[in-house]
Amino acid sequence: MEAPYPAHADLAGRRRAVGSLRLAVDGETVTKTVNVGEDISRRSTVRPSSFLDQVLYPAEPPLPGSGPIARIELEYPPANAGVTGWESEITWLVVFLVLSVVFAFALKKPLGVTL
């Protein structure tokens, strides 16, 4: 068995699009989904062939284990999932925690919860 040789390519999207990247190696063609845009959406960064990687990255079916391509990985820029008006990366977590406490105290009496 030959040693794997990683290949690297820099790709950049020019406009919003969802599609497939098709790679052909040694007569075998495989595809990888690509999602370009600033909106928050499900993005698959890895298309693996190993079982463990498939558990970690389940968005796409695994690559054939006997094929020449063992893994396809895309690196997306970090997305901002902030709350409107606040552009911090942890803002949604703070808002979630504050609202959870507020609703817990608000529903404490109607639900008959005692501490």
GUVEXGU-87818 format. One record per residue: residue number from 1; x, y, z of N, C-alpha, C, O, CB in turn. Coordinates in nm, 3 decimals. Glycine has a CB too. Layout:
(site NUM,(X,Y,Z),(X,Y,Z),(X,Y,Z),(X,Y,Z),(X,Y,Z))
...
END
This chain:
(site 1,(0.085,-0.118,0.000),(0.000,0.000,0.000),(0.089,0.124,0.000),(0.185,0.131,0.076),(-0.096,0.000,0.122))
(site 2,(0.058,0.219,-0.084),(0.136,0.341,-0.091),(0.100,0.435,0.024),(-0.011,0.432,0.075),(0.115,0.411,-0.226))
(site 3,(0.197,0.516,0.062),(0.172,0.615,0.167),(0.080,0.724,0.112),(0.091,0.762,-0.004),(0.306,0.676,0.219))
(site 4,(-0.011,0.774,0.196),(-0.101,0.879,0.147),(-0.025,1.011,0.130),(0.059,1.048,0.212),(-0.219,0.898,0.244))
(site 5,(-0.056,1.078,0.023),(0.003,1.209,-0.003),(-0.108,1.312,-0.004),(-0.192,1.313,-0.094),(0.082,1.211,-0.138))
(site 6,(-0.110,1.399,0.096),(-0.218,1.498,0.101),(-0.204,1.600,-0.012),(-0.094,1.642,-0.047),(-0.218,1.569,0.237))
(site 7,(-0.316,1.637,-0.065),(-0.321,1.743,-0.165),(-0.390,1.863,-0.102),(-0.478,1.847,-0.018),(-0.394,1.697,-0.296))
(site 8,(-0.350,1.980,-0.143),(-0.405,2.102,-0.086),(-0.438,2.198,-0.199),(-0.360,2.216,-0.292),(-0.306,2.166,0.016))
(site 9,(-0.555,2.260,-0.190),(-0.594,2.360,-0.289),(-0.667,2.473,-0.217),(-0.748,2.447,-0.128),(-0.684,2.299,-0.401))
(site 10,(-0.638,2.595,-0.254),(-0.708,2.711,-0.199),(-0.821,2.749,-0.293),(-0.798,2.781,-0.410),(-0.611,2.831,-0.177))
(site 11,(-0.943,2.744,-0.242),(-1.061,2.780,-0.320),(-1.132,2.893,-0.250),(-1.132,2.900,-0.127),(-1.155,2.659,-0.339))
(site 12,(-1.192,2.982,-0.325),(-1.266,3.093,-0.266),(-1.396,3.112,-0.344),(-1.396,3.116,-0.467),(-1.183,3.223,-0.266))
(site 13,(-1.507,3.123,-0.271),(-1.635,3.148,-0.334),(-1.652,3.295,-0.361),(-1.615,3.379,-0.279),(-1.750,3.097,-0.246))
(site 14,(-1.708,3.327,-0.476),(-1.729,3.468,-0.513),(-1.870,3.516,-0.482),(-1.893,3.635,-0.462),(-1.700,3.487,-0.661))
(site 15,(-1.964,3.423,-0.480),(-2.102,3.461,-0.451),(-2.171,3.345,-0.378),(-2.120,3.233,-0.374),(-2.179,3.496,-0.582))
(site 16,(-2.287,3.374,-0.320),(-2.361,3.274,-0.243),(-2.401,3.159,-0.335),(-2.458,3.180,-0.442),(-2.485,3.337,-0.176))
(site 17,(-2.372,3.038,-0.291),(-2.406,2.921,-0.371),(-2.400,2.795,-0.284),(-2.328,2.789,-0.185),(-2.310,2.907,-0.491))
(site 18,(-2.478,2.696,-0.324),(-2.473,2.564,-0.263),(-2.455,2.466,-0.379),(-2.529,2.470,-0.477),(-2.604,2.531,-0.177))
(site 19,(-2.356,2.380,-0.368),(-2.330,2.287,-0.476),(-2.237,2.176,-0.435),(-2.222,2.146,-0.317),(-2.273,2.360,-0.594))
(site 20,(-2.175,2.115,-0.534),(-2.084,2.003,-0.509),(-1.949,2.030,-0.573),(-1.939,2.089,-0.681),(-2.144,1.872,-0.563))
(site 21,(-1.848,1.986,-0.505),(-1.712,1.988,-0.556),(-1.681,1.845,-0.600),(-1.694,1.752,-0.521),(-1.608,2.040,-0.448))
(site 22,(-1.642,1.829,-0.724),(-1.616,1.695,-0.777),(-1.466,1.676,-0.795),(-1.398,1.756,-0.859),(-1.691,1.674,-0.912))
(site 23,(-1.415,1.567,-0.736),(-1.273,1.534,-0.745),(-1.257,1.400,-0.814),(-1.330,1.305,-0.786),(-1.208,1.532,-0.604))
(site 24,(-1.160,1.393,-0.906),(-1.134,1.268,-0.976),(-0.988,1.230,-0.955),(-0.897,1.307,-0.987),(-1.167,1.280,-1.128))
(site 25,(-0.966,1.110,-0.902),(-0.831,1.059,-0.878),(-0.828,0.912,-0.921),(-0.914,0.833,-0.882),(-0.790,1.074,-0.726))
(site 26,(-0.731,0.877,-1.000),(-0.713,0.738,-1.046),(-0.841,0.677,-1.104),(-0.871,0.561,-1.080),(-0.664,0.652,-0.932))
(site 27,(-0.915,0.756,-1.179),(-1.036,0.706,-1.243),(-1.158,0.701,-1.155),(-1.266,0.665,-1.202),(-1.010,0.572,-1.295))
(site 28,(-1.146,0.737,-1.028),(-1.260,0.737,-0.937),(-1.300,0.881,-0.909),(-1.214,0.965,-0.880),(-1.227,0.662,-0.804))
(site 29,(-1.429,0.910,-0.917),(-1.480,1.044,-0.893),(-1.563,1.045,-0.765),(-1.651,0.960,-0.747),(-1.563,1.095,-1.013))
(site 30,(-1.534,1.141,-0.677),(-1.612,1.159,-0.555),(-1.656,1.304,-0.547),(-1.596,1.391,-0.611),(-1.529,1.118,-0.428))
(site 31,(-1.759,1.330,-0.469),(-1.810,1.466,-0.454),(-1.810,1.508,-0.308),(-1.811,1.425,-0.217),(-1.952,1.478,-0.513))
(site 32,(-1.808,1.637,-0.287),(-1.814,1.697,-0.153),(-1.906,1.817,-0.161),(-1.890,1.901,-0.249),(-1.670,1.738,-0.102))
(site 33,(-2.003,1.826,-0.072),(-2.094,1.940,-0.074),(-2.020,2.066,-0.030),(-1.933,2.062,0.056),(-2.215,1.915,0.017))
(site 34,(-2.057,2.177,-0.092),(-1.997,2.307,-0.062),(-2.110,2.407,-0.042),(-2.205,2.409,-0.120),(-1.899,2.353,-0.176))
(site 35,(-2.099,2.489,0.062),(-2.199,2.589,0.091),(-2.127,2.722,0.111),(-2.057,2.742,0.210),(-2.283,2.551,0.218))
(site 36,(-2.143,2.812,0.015),(-2.076,2.943,0.019),(-2.178,3.049,0.052),(-2.282,3.057,-0.013),(-2.004,2.975,-0.116))
(site 37,(-2.151,3.129,0.150),(-2.240,3.238,0.188),(-2.221,3.274,0.334),(-2.156,3.201,0.409),(-2.385,3.201,0.162))
(site 38,(-2.277,3.386,0.373),(-2.261,3.433,0.511),(-2.378,3.395,0.600),(-2.375,3.421,0.720),(-2.243,3.582,0.513))
(site 39,(-2.481,3.334,0.543),(-2.595,3.295,0.625),(-2.560,3.175,0.712),(-2.467,3.100,0.682),(-2.717,3.264,0.536))
(site 40,(-2.635,3.160,0.819),(-2.611,3.047,0.909),(-2.684,2.927,0.852),(-2.806,2.928,0.837),(-2.659,3.079,1.056))
(site 41,(-2.608,2.824,0.821),(-2.667,2.703,0.764),(-2.579,2.584,0.798),(-2.466,2.599,0.844),(-2.683,2.717,0.610))
(site 42,(-2.633,2.467,0.776),(-2.557,2.345,0.803),(-2.447,2.331,0.698),(-2.474,2.332,0.578),(-2.650,2.220,0.804))
(site 43,(-2.326,2.319,0.744),(-2.213,2.303,0.655),(-2.135,2.180,0.695),(-2.102,2.161,0.812),(-2.123,2.428,0.656))
(site 44,(-2.106,2.099,0.599),(-2.026,1.980,0.623),(-1.881,2.014,0.592),(-1.848,2.042,0.477),(-2.076,1.860,0.538))
(site 45,(-1.797,2.011,0.692),(-1.656,2.046,0.669),(-1.573,1.927,0.627),(-1.468,1.945,0.565),(-1.598,2.106,0.794))
(site 46,(-1.616,1.806,0.660),(-1.535,1.687,0.633),(-1.621,1.578,0.570),(-1.734,1.553,0.613),(-1.468,1.635,0.763))
(site 47,(-1.568,1.515,0.468),(-1.627,1.391,0.415),(-1.523,1.281,0.436),(-1.427,1.271,0.359),(-1.667,1.404,0.261))
(site 48,(-1.541,1.199,0.538),(-1.440,1.101,0.577),(-1.465,0.963,0.517),(-1.566,0.939,0.452),(-1.435,1.090,0.726))
(site 49,(-1.369,0.875,0.540),(-1.390,0.734,0.504),(-1.382,0.644,0.626),(-1.428,0.530,0.621),(-1.286,0.690,0.399))
(site 50,(-1.324,0.692,0.737),(-1.311,0.608,0.856),(-1.438,0.613,0.941),(-1.513,0.711,0.936),(-1.190,0.651,0.940))
(site 51,(-1.462,0.509,1.017),(-1.582,0.500,1.101),(-1.583,0.611,1.206),(-1.687,0.674,1.228),(-1.590,0.363,1.168))
(site 52,(-1.471,0.634,1.273),(-1.465,0.735,1.378),(-1.494,0.874,1.322),(-1.571,0.951,1.381),(-1.328,0.733,1.446))
(site 53,(-1.433,0.907,1.208),(-1.461,1.037,1.147),(-1.607,1.047,1.103),(-1.666,1.155,1.108),(-1.369,1.060,1.028))
(site 54,(-1.666,0.937,1.062),(-1.806,0.939,1.022),(-1.896,0.967,1.141),(-2.000,1.032,1.126),(-1.844,0.805,0.957))
(site 55,(-1.858,0.920,1.259),(-1.934,0.950,1.380),(-1.922,1.099,1.415),(-2.019,1.161,1.457),(-1.885,0.863,1.499))
(site 56,(-1.803,1.154,1.397),(-1.780,1.296,1.427),(-1.838,1.390,1.322),(-1.880,1.501,1.356),(-1.632,1.322,1.441))
(site 57,(-1.842,1.347,1.197),(-1.889,1.431,1.086),(-1.995,1.354,1.006),(-1.965,1.305,0.897),(-1.770,1.474,0.994))
(site 58,(-2.118,1.342,1.057),(-2.218,1.256,0.993),(-2.299,1.321,0.881),(-2.393,1.259,0.832),(-2.311,1.207,1.096))
(site 59,(-2.268,1.442,0.841),(-2.352,1.515,0.746),(-2.354,1.454,0.606),(-2.452,1.471,0.534),(-2.307,1.657,0.737))
(site 60,(-2.249,1.385,0.567),(-2.242,1.327,0.434),(-2.208,1.178,0.445),(-2.148,1.135,0.543),(-2.137,1.401,0.347))
(site 61,(-2.246,1.101,0.344),(-2.209,0.959,0.347),(-2.058,0.942,0.338),(-1.990,1.027,0.281),(-2.278,0.882,0.232))
(site 62,(-2.005,0.835,0.394),(-1.859,0.817,0.393),(-1.806,0.788,0.253),(-1.878,0.739,0.166),(-1.819,0.704,0.487))
(site 63,(-1.681,0.821,0.234),(-1.612,0.787,0.110),(-1.586,0.637,0.106),(-1.577,0.574,0.212),(-1.478,0.866,0.096))
(site 64,(-1.575,0.579,-0.012),(-1.542,0.436,-0.017),(-1.406,0.410,0.049),(-1.309,0.478,0.019),(-1.542,0.385,-0.164))
(site 65,(-1.400,0.312,0.136),(-1.277,0.282,0.208),(-1.165,0.232,0.119),(-1.047,0.247,0.153),(-1.303,0.181,0.313))
(site 66,(-1.200,0.172,0.006),(-1.097,0.117,-0.082),(-1.051,0.216,-0.189),(-0.964,0.183,-0.269),(-1.148,-0.008,-0.149))
(site 67,(-1.107,0.335,-0.191),(-1.075,0.432,-0.294),(-0.945,0.506,-0.267),(-0.887,0.493,-0.159),(-1.187,0.531,-0.308))
(site 68,(-0.899,0.583,-0.365),(-0.773,0.657,-0.350),(-0.785,0.781,-0.262),(-0.684,0.836,-0.221),(-0.723,0.697,-0.485))
(site 69,(-0.907,0.826,-0.234),(-0.927,0.946,-0.151),(-0.978,0.900,-0.015),(-1.083,0.837,-0.005),(-1.028,1.046,-0.219))
(site 70,(-0.903,0.934,0.089),(-0.939,0.892,0.225),(-1.021,0.996,0.300),(-1.097,0.962,0.391),(-0.813,0.861,0.304))
(site 71,(-1.008,1.123,0.261),(-1.076,1.229,0.336),(-1.075,1.356,0.254),(-0.975,1.390,0.191),(-1.009,1.253,0.475))
(site 72,(-1.188,1.427,0.255),(-1.196,1.559,0.193),(-1.236,1.655,0.303),(-1.338,1.635,0.370),(-1.297,1.562,0.072))
(site 73,(-1.158,1.758,0.321),(-1.186,1.855,0.428),(-1.185,1.996,0.373),(-1.093,2.034,0.300),(-1.083,1.841,0.542))
(site 74,(-1.289,2.073,0.408),(-1.298,2.213,0.370),(-1.289,2.298,0.496),(-1.343,2.262,0.600),(-1.428,2.242,0.292))
(site 75,(-1.222,2.409,0.484),(-1.211,2.500,0.598),(-1.291,2.625,0.567),(-1.256,2.703,0.479),(-1.061,2.536,0.629))
(site 76,(-1.400,2.643,0.642),(-1.485,2.760,0.626),(-1.441,2.867,0.725),(-1.392,2.835,0.833),(-1.634,2.724,0.646))
(site 77,(-1.459,2.995,0.689),(-1.430,3.099,0.789),(-1.531,3.090,0.903),(-1.644,3.045,0.882),(-1.434,3.241,0.724))
(site 78,(-1.493,3.132,1.022),(-1.586,3.122,1.135),(-1.712,3.205,1.110),(-1.704,3.316,1.058),(-1.518,3.167,1.264))
(site 79,(-1.826,3.151,1.149),(-1.953,3.221,1.134),(-1.989,3.291,1.264),(-1.953,3.244,1.372),(-2.065,3.124,1.092))
(site 80,(-2.058,3.400,1.254),(-2.103,3.473,1.371),(-2.248,3.435,1.399),(-2.336,3.458,1.316),(-2.089,3.627,1.350))
(site 81,(-2.272,3.377,1.515),(-2.406,3.336,1.553),(-2.460,3.426,1.664),(-2.530,3.380,1.754),(-2.407,3.190,1.599))
(site 82,(-2.427,3.554,1.656),(-2.470,3.649,1.758),(-2.618,3.680,1.748),(-2.683,3.647,1.649),(-2.390,3.775,1.748))
(site 83,(-2.671,3.744,1.850),(-2.809,3.788,1.853),(-2.814,3.923,1.782),(-2.721,4.003,1.793),(-2.864,3.798,1.999))
(site 84,(-2.921,3.948,1.710),(-2.933,4.072,1.633),(-2.900,4.194,1.718),(-2.956,4.214,1.826),(-3.074,4.085,1.576))
(site 85,(-2.809,4.273,1.668),(-2.766,4.392,1.739),(-2.640,4.371,1.821),(-2.566,4.466,1.846),(-2.875,4.440,1.829))
(site 86,(-2.615,4.248,1.862),(-2.494,4.215,1.935),(-2.413,4.120,1.850),(-2.463,4.014,1.811),(-2.526,4.153,2.075))
(site 87,(-2.293,4.154,1.820),(-2.214,4.072,1.729),(-2.101,3.996,1.799),(-1.992,3.983,1.745),(-2.156,4.158,1.619))
(site 88,(-2.127,3.949,1.918),(-2.029,3.869,1.991),(-2.054,3.722,1.963),(-2.168,3.682,1.939),(-2.036,3.898,2.142))
(site 89,(-1.950,3.641,1.965),(-1.966,3.499,1.937),(-2.031,3.423,2.052),(-2.085,3.315,2.030),(-1.832,3.438,1.905))
(site 90,(-2.027,3.476,2.174),(-2.088,3.404,2.285),(-2.219,3.468,2.331),(-2.276,3.427,2.431),(-1.992,3.397,2.402))
(site 91,(-2.267,3.568,2.258),(-2.388,3.639,2.298),(-2.508,3.547,2.309),(-2.585,3.559,2.404),(-2.417,3.749,2.199))
(site 92,(-2.525,3.456,2.214),(-2.642,3.368,2.218),(-2.642,3.283,2.344),(-2.749,3.252,2.398),(-2.645,3.279,2.095))
(site 93,(-2.524,3.244,2.391),(-2.516,3.163,2.512),(-2.557,3.245,2.634),(-2.629,3.195,2.721),(-2.374,3.106,2.530))
(site 94,(-2.513,3.368,2.641),(-2.549,3.456,2.752),(-2.699,3.482,2.751),(-2.764,3.474,2.856),(-2.472,3.590,2.744))
(site 95,(-2.756,3.512,2.635),(-2.900,3.535,2.624),(-2.977,3.410,2.665),(-3.077,3.420,2.736),(-2.938,3.577,2.479))
(site 96,(-2.932,3.293,2.622),(-2.999,3.167,2.658),(-2.998,3.147,2.810),(-3.100,3.113,2.868),(-2.931,3.048,2.589))
(site 97,(-2.883,3.168,2.873),(-2.874,3.149,3.018),(-2.963,3.248,3.093),(-3.031,3.209,3.188),(-2.729,3.163,3.065))
(site 98,(-2.963,3.374,3.053),(-3.045,3.475,3.120),(-3.193,3.442,3.103),(-3.269,3.447,3.200),(-3.015,3.617,3.065))
(site 99,(-3.235,3.409,2.981),(-3.376,3.376,2.959),(-3.417,3.249,3.032),(-3.531,3.239,3.079),(-3.403,3.361,2.811))
(site 100,(-3.327,3.152,3.044),(-3.358,3.030,3.118),(-3.386,3.060,3.264),(-3.481,3.006,3.321),(-3.243,2.930,3.107))
(site 101,(-3.305,3.144,3.324),(-3.326,3.181,3.465),(-3.454,3.260,3.481),(-3.531,3.236,3.574),(-3.206,3.261,3.519))
(site 102,(-3.479,3.356,3.391),(-3.601,3.437,3.399),(-3.725,3.348,3.389),(-3.817,3.362,3.469),(-3.602,3.544,3.288))
(site 103,(-3.729,3.258,3.291),(-3.845,3.170,3.276),(-3.857,3.071,3.391),(-3.968,3.034,3.430),(-3.837,3.096,3.144))
(site 104,(-3.746,3.026,3.446),(-3.752,2.934,3.559),(-3.819,3.002,3.679),(-3.904,2.942,3.744),(-3.611,2.886,3.598))
(site 105,(-3.781,3.127,3.708),(-3.844,3.198,3.819),(-3.989,3.233,3.787),(-4.074,3.231,3.875),(-3.765,3.325,3.852))
(site 106,(-4.018,3.267,3.661),(-4.154,3.303,3.623),(-4.249,3.184,3.631),(-4.366,3.201,3.664),(-4.155,3.361,3.483))
(site 107,(-4.200,3.065,3.601),(-4.286,2.947,3.602),(-4.278,2.866,3.732),(-4.344,2.763,3.747),(-4.251,2.858,3.486))
(site 108,(-4.197,2.913,3.825),(-4.179,2.841,3.951),(-4.311,2.824,4.026),(-4.345,2.713,4.067),(-4.077,2.914,4.039))
(site 109,(-4.385,2.932,4.043),(-4.510,2.928,4.119),(-4.621,2.856,4.043),(-4.686,2.769,4.100),(-4.555,3.071,4.154))
(site 110,(-4.644,2.889,3.912),(-4.753,2.819,3.840),(-4.732,2.667,3.831),(-4.829,2.593,3.824),(-4.766,2.876,3.700))
(site 111,(-4.608,2.622,3.831),(-4.581,2.478,3.822),(-4.568,2.413,3.959),(-4.553,2.291,3.968),(-4.455,2.455,3.742))
(site 112,(-4.574,2.491,4.065),(-4.568,2.438,4.201),(-4.432,2.387,4.241),(-4.422,2.290,4.316),(-4.667,2.329,4.216))
(site 113,(-4.327,2.450,4.192),(-4.191,2.407,4.224),(-4.146,2.474,4.354),(-4.161,2.595,4.370),(-4.094,2.441,4.109))
(site 114,(-4.091,2.394,4.446),(-4.038,2.449,4.571),(-3.892,2.405,4.583),(-3.854,2.297,4.538),(-4.122,2.402,4.696))
(site 115,(-3.813,2.489,4.644),(-3.672,2.459,4.665),(-3.644,2.429,4.810),(-3.530,2.401,4.846),(-3.585,2.573,4.618))
END
